[in-house]
């Protein structure tokens, strides 16, 4: 397979996903957009190996294969279209392999860990499946300063916490409870109530607490980017688009009264595109 074919595959995977991220990528110059497609496709394929495994497949085996492909992308000859594309971008942009290793380790946690006793334990999961993606993106955007890294880590955690709140019901159906056990105990909301989709005053208090925690990480990310020079802030426009999208999703969760046991709360394609355009235009103002 040629690099062009591999790149086309990654672009198709990203577009087909309908992800919030796709709309932000449209505002990148083509070389950076192509790199983001490769990174997103890698994340999507690895995540699907666990959350949407092909019938009869072994997720553990699938992750081993992805580790082999990743090693080949950095030190050999990859064979999958995603890693063929990723190899070129990772080399050109000097993206550390350790970030992708961490990502796979994070996805693998879903195979063995169904509960998190404390928020500290959950933080490691958030770092691996979300924050490291932000650190990878910094290489694509051309930023690796400590303050930019603070921005990426905090924003990734905020995104993942938002996803956890939005998917409380869907995750429970899979037997997964990402809300820390210490928080359930603190507010007196039991797992049995969660699995029964019990909507109660204690559930509302629990969700308000978790939402405030997510907003704290959004605030930390904003403080970090505000401390950067104007040129660096403009380089992070795509990440700021995602911050705008995910903060609106969190706002909708809050305004719904945390009705997360029904249809998944999200934004329409036109709304996401409007947010992206607005953030991009503001980034170009003096």
TAFEN-V840431 format. One record per residue. RES is the residue in one small letter. OMEGA is omega in radians with two decimals (999 if undefined). BURIAL is + if it has 9 or more other C-alpha atoms within 8 Angstrom, else -. Layout:
BEGIN
res;omega;burial
RES;OMEGA;BURIAL
RES;OMEGA;BURIAL
END
This chain:
BEGIN
res;omega;burial
x;3.12;-
x;3.10;-
x;3.14;-
x;3.11;-
x;3.14;+
x;3.13;+
x;3.11;+
x;3.10;-
x;-3.13;+
x;3.11;+
x;-3.13;+
x;3.10;-
x;-3.11;+
x;-3.12;+
x;-3.10;+
x;-3.07;-
x;-3.08;-
x;-3.08;-
x;3.02;-
x;-3.06;+
x;-3.05;-
x;-3.07;+
x;3.11;+
x;-3.13;+
x;-3.09;+
x;-3.08;-
x;3.11;-
x;2.96;+
x;-3.00;-
x;-3.13;-
x;3.13;-
x;3.10;+
x;3.11;+
x;3.10;+
x;3.12;+
x;3.09;+
x;-3.13;+
x;3.14;+
x;-3.14;+
x;-3.13;+
x;3.09;+
x;3.13;+
x;-3.11;+
x;-3.10;-
x;-3.14;-
x;3.13;+
x;-3.13;+
x;3.11;+
x;-3.14;+
x;-3.05;+
x;3.14;-
x;-3.07;-
x;3.07;+
x;-3.14;-
x;3.10;-
x;-3.10;-
x;3.09;-
x;-3.12;-
x;3.12;+
x;3.12;-
x;3.13;-
x;3.12;+
x;3.06;+
x;3.12;-
x;3.12;-
x;3.06;+
x;3.11;+
x;3.12;-
x;3.12;+
x;3.10;+
x;3.12;+
x;3.12;+
x;-3.10;+
x;-3.00;+
x;-3.08;-
x;-3.09;-
x;3.14;-
x;-3.11;+
x;-3.13;-
x;-3.12;-
x;3.14;+
x;-3.10;+
x;3.01;+
x;3.11;+
x;-3.09;+
x;-3.11;+
x;-3.12;+
x;-3.11;-
x;-3.13;+
x;3.11;+
x;-3.08;+
x;-3.04;-
x;3.12;-
x;3.09;-
x;-3.12;+
x;3.10;-
x;-3.09;-
x;3.12;-
x;3.13;+
x;3.05;+
x;3.11;+
x;3.13;+
x;3.12;+
x;3.10;+
x;3.12;+
x;3.12;+
x;-3.14;+
x;3.12;+
x;3.14;+
x;3.12;+
x;-3.02;-
x;-3.08;-
x;-3.14;-
x;3.14;+
x;3.06;+
x;-3.07;+
x;-3.05;-
x;3.06;+
x;3.10;+
x;3.10;-
x;3.12;+
x;-3.12;+
x;3.11;+
x;3.09;-
x;3.14;+
x;3.13;+
x;-3.04;+
x;-3.05;+
x;-3.08;+
x;-3.07;+
x;-3.14;+
x;3.07;+
x;3.06;+
x;3.11;+
x;3.05;+
x;-3.11;+
x;3.11;+
x;3.10;+
x;3.11;+
x;-3.13;+
x;3.12;+
x;-3.12;-
x;3.08;+
x;3.14;+
x;3.13;-
x;-3.12;-
x;3.08;+
x;3.10;+
x;3.07;+
x;3.12;+
x;-3.09;+
x;-3.10;+
x;-3.12;+
x;3.14;+
x;3.10;+
x;3.10;+
x;3.12;+
x;3.11;+
x;-3.08;+
x;3.09;+
x;3.08;+
x;3.10;+
x;3.14;-
x;3.12;+
x;-3.11;+
x;-3.01;+
x;-3.13;+
x;-3.11;+
x;-3.12;+
x;3.12;-
x;3.12;+
x;3.10;+
x;3.09;-
x;-3.13;-
x;-3.13;-
x;3.07;+
x;3.14;+
x;3.10;+
x;-3.07;+
x;3.13;+
x;3.14;+
x;3.13;+
x;3.08;+
x;3.13;+
x;-3.11;+
x;-3.08;-
x;3.07;+
x;3.11;-
x;-3.01;+
x;3.05;-
x;3.12;-
x;3.09;-
x;3.13;+
x;-3.12;+
x;3.08;+
x;-3.14;-
x;-3.11;-
x;3.14;-
x;-2.99;-
x;3.07;-
x;3.13;-
x;3.08;+
x;3.12;+
x;3.13;+
x;3.10;+
x;-3.09;+
x;3.07;+
x;3.11;+
x;-3.12;-
x;3.12;+
x;3.11;+
x;3.10;-
x;3.10;-
x;-3.14;+
x;3.09;+
x;3.13;-
x;3.02;+
x;3.14;+
x;3.10;-
x;3.12;+
x;3.14;+
x;3.11;+
x;3.14;-
x;-3.11;+
x;3.11;+
x;-3.13;-
x;-3.11;-
x;3.03;+
x;-3.08;-
x;-3.12;-
x;3.13;-
x;3.11;+
x;3.11;+
x;3.13;+
x;-3.12;+
x;-3.10;+
x;-3.12;+
x;3.11;+
x;3.11;-
x;3.02;+
x;3.14;+
x;3.09;+
x;3.11;+
x;-3.13;+
x;-3.04;+
x;3.08;+
x;3.08;-
x;3.06;-
x;3.10;+
x;3.10;+
x;3.12;-
x;3.08;+
x;-3.13;+
x;-3.10;+
x;3.11;-
x;-3.03;-
x;3.11;-
x;3.09;+
x;-3.03;-
x;3.11;+
x;3.13;-
x;3.11;-
x;-3.10;-
x;-3.13;-
x;-3.14;+
x;-3.14;-
x;3.08;-
x;3.11;-
x;-3.12;-
x;3.12;-
x;3.13;-
x;3.13;+
x;3.11;+
x;3.09;-
x;-3.12;+
x;-3.13;+
x;-3.13;-
x;3.12;-
x;-3.14;+
x;-3.13;+
x;3.13;-
x;-3.13;-
x;-3.12;+
x;3.13;-
x;3.11;-
x;999;-
END
